[in-house]
């Protein structure tokens, strides 16, 4: 590359990429100094500069004039100095041209390498600066490829990744499929910005709600908190800033249109909309929806501990499949909630599970801990309701109900 061409190239890059010409020239000077050290020594003092208008290269070695030379890379004798500068004296610094014959070639080669590196870094930084402010925003891309169970998404200028933990478990993806997600985090990386995407984060549901519900976007309704078991159930705590507006009704929409749209986007994930209440008892009751709570006892307000009493028929619903409903409710409002069933016995009813023949002690213990200690109530439950108890499968539920009915018939 001729010197005049170098300046033209640098000026073009400055216009196209926004990389200052002088910055590149300074980097070339530093790189050339490093290259020249192999000719004059690693400790040598070398000065190099490039004329920003003509691209004229100059490189000089600097040595100090001394009586006795101890370091030939940095010092020279008075005799040597006077060959270069006749009036040199002890203590002077003498500058003379660097001895590299192929100096121009070294400079040109260095310039080419630096330009390539700097352009790459500039493009990487521009992408980072473009996407960093988009953290927390929704984006749409297409599935490009898979790295084991991580999805690589093409976002146009750059790629993002959805790791397994940020995917909705019930969804399946194919190459080319369009996918909407939220940008969780943008980090600097060596090649291009590393963009972490998510469809499982509560923030994803929050952004979808802002799009689907105008009252949330205009701040009439506020989202207090969101918790999710992605693809299965979510709870959203909402509060109205206008006494005329029902926050739950606004989110549900006419005939459930808004909530259905959200569920479709989330692979059928059930969404419980919970109205915020300043009174802890009512807030806890609301959080345990869809279960109906009879009474709430605050055990320790400062530690946020409470007991929720529910009718026996609602116990399994309050707990949820594998404890899901209770866990989400606790996380949603930050309370430690214990569920207890209220058993209303009728004359002639028995609460003794050991009367049910054919059930193991482990099964009876599961039922007892779930508050299902009445044979009559147990016989009336459906298989679906009974499987809400953690540890009870469909097959076990059918067997328990049949044994309960048989026990009652035998007693009769």
PENORUR-V606671 format. One record per pair of residues at least 12 apart in sequence whose ideal C-beta (glycine too) atoms are under 6 Angstrom apart, sorted by the first residue. I is the first residue (numbers start at 1). J is the second residue. D is the distance in Angstrom with one decimal. If there is no record, write none. Layout:
# PENORUR-V606671
i=(I/I)
j=(J/J)
d=(D/D)
This chain:
# PENORUR-V606671
i=(1/3/6/6/7/10/17/17/19/19/25/25/27/28/28/28/29/29/31/32/32/32/33/33/35/36/36/39/39/40/41/43/44/44/45/46/47/57/59/60/61/61/62/62/63/63/63/64/65/65/65/65/65/81/84/124/127/127/127/128/128/131/131/132/134/135/135/137/138/138/139/140/141/141/141/142/142/142/143/143/143/143/149/150/151/153/158/160/160/162/166/166/168/168/168/168/168/169/170/170/171/181/181/181/182/182/182/182/184/184/200/202/202/205/205/206/206/208/212/212/212/213/213/215/220/220/220/221/221/221/221/222/223/224/224/224/225/225/227/227/227/229/231/231/233/233/234/234/235/235/235/235/236/237/237/237/239/247/248/248/251/259/272/274/274/280/281/283/284/284/284/287/287/287/288/288/291/291/291/291/292/293/293/294/294/294/295/296/304/305/306/306/307/307/308/308/309/309/310/311/312/312/312/315/315/316/316/316/318/319/321/322/323/341/343/349/349/350/351/351/353/355/356/356/356/358/359/366/370/375/375/378/379/379/379/383/383)
j=(108/55/55/111/55/24/119/122/118/122/50/52/114/110/111/114/48/49/110/48/107/110/46/48/106/98/100/99/100/61/73/73/61/73/62/61/60/107/98/95/96/98/93/95/75/76/94/93/78/81/88/90/92/94/96/192/158/192/193/188/193/186/193/186/183/183/186/183/182/207/183/180/153/154/155/154/176/178/173/175/177/179/164/163/173/197/192/195/197/197/198/200/199/200/230/231/267/231/231/267/267/197/198/199/198/203/204/207/196/198/230/226/228/226/234/223/226/262/258/261/262/251/258/250/241/242/245/238/240/247/250/239/238/237/239/276/237/332/328/331/332/324/267/269/270/324/269/271/272/274/328/332/273/274/276/332/276/275/273/275/273/271/289/286/287/298/296/333/296/306/308/329/332/333/318/329/310/314/317/318/314/308/310/309/310/342/309/308/335/336/335/337/338/340/337/339/340/342/341/342/341/343/377/341/371/385/388/389/339/339/388/390/390/371/374/374/376/375/373/374/373/407/403/404/407/403/403/391/389/404/407/404/404/405/408/397/398)
d=(4.9/3.7/4.9/5.9/4.8/5.5/5.9/5.0/5.7/5.2/5.0/6.0/5.1/5.7/5.0/5.8/4.7/6.0/4.3/4.9/5.3/5.6/4.7/5.1/4.9/5.2/5.7/5.6/5.0/5.3/3.4/4.8/5.9/4.6/4.1/5.8/4.9/5.1/4.0/4.4/5.9/5.6/5.6/5.3/5.9/4.5/5.5/5.6/5.7/4.4/5.6/5.5/4.7/4.9/5.2/5.6/5.3/5.9/5.2/5.8/4.3/4.8/5.6/4.7/5.2/5.5/5.7/5.6/5.6/4.8/5.6/5.0/3.9/5.4/4.4/5.1/5.9/5.6/5.1/5.4/4.7/5.9/4.5/5.0/5.7/6.0/5.3/3.7/4.4/4.7/3.7/4.9/5.2/5.8/4.7/4.2/5.2/5.2/4.0/4.7/5.0/4.2/5.9/4.9/5.5/5.3/4.3/5.6/4.6/4.8/3.9/3.9/5.5/5.6/5.9/5.7/5.7/5.6/5.0/5.8/5.9/5.3/5.9/4.3/5.8/5.2/5.6/5.6/5.5/4.6/5.3/4.9/5.9/4.1/5.6/5.4/4.8/5.7/5.0/4.4/4.9/5.7/5.0/5.3/4.7/6.0/5.7/4.9/4.6/5.8/4.8/4.7/5.4/4.8/5.5/5.5/3.9/5.8/4.5/5.3/5.0/5.9/5.3/4.9/5.5/6.0/4.0/5.7/5.0/5.6/5.8/4.0/5.4/5.0/5.3/5.1/5.8/4.8/4.3/3.6/5.1/5.1/5.5/5.0/5.9/5.7/4.4/5.3/4.5/4.8/5.7/5.5/4.8/5.7/5.5/5.5/5.3/5.1/6.0/5.9/4.5/5.4/5.5/4.2/4.9/5.4/3.4/5.5/5.0/5.9/5.7/5.3/5.6/3.3/5.8/5.9/4.8/5.5/4.8/5.2/5.9/5.5/5.0/5.6/4.6/5.0/5.8/4.9/4.4/5.3/5.9/4.3/4.0/4.7/5.7/4.5/5.4)
